[in-house]
């Protein structure tokens, strides 16, 4: 059985992973990502390049508080249930077509590099 610290760590890592995906998409599209932790703002920036990012806006909004909680513990309790929901959100974003295509494109570019 995972400990409370392990559960909280998973939720925080899920947030950070999603942030990296969104920032990678922005970088690939020529935008320097803002230095923020608010995932819905990053998602909105991604939507400027691809409006389908609106489909994952709720997942981004759900995961944002986990980054804040890591630095400034709030009254928010990180439970098994919301950790599982955060991991499901990351899976959804990871498999989100624009990001999956970007991942595949970058892998191919690195394979073909001299």
Protein Blocks (a to p, Z undefined) as FASTA:
>chain_A
ZZfklmmmmmmmmmmmmmmmmmmmmmmnopacdddfbfklmmmmmmmmomklmmmmmmmm
mmmmmmmmmmmccfbdcdfklmmmmmmmmmmmmmpmklmmmmmmmmmmmmmpZZ
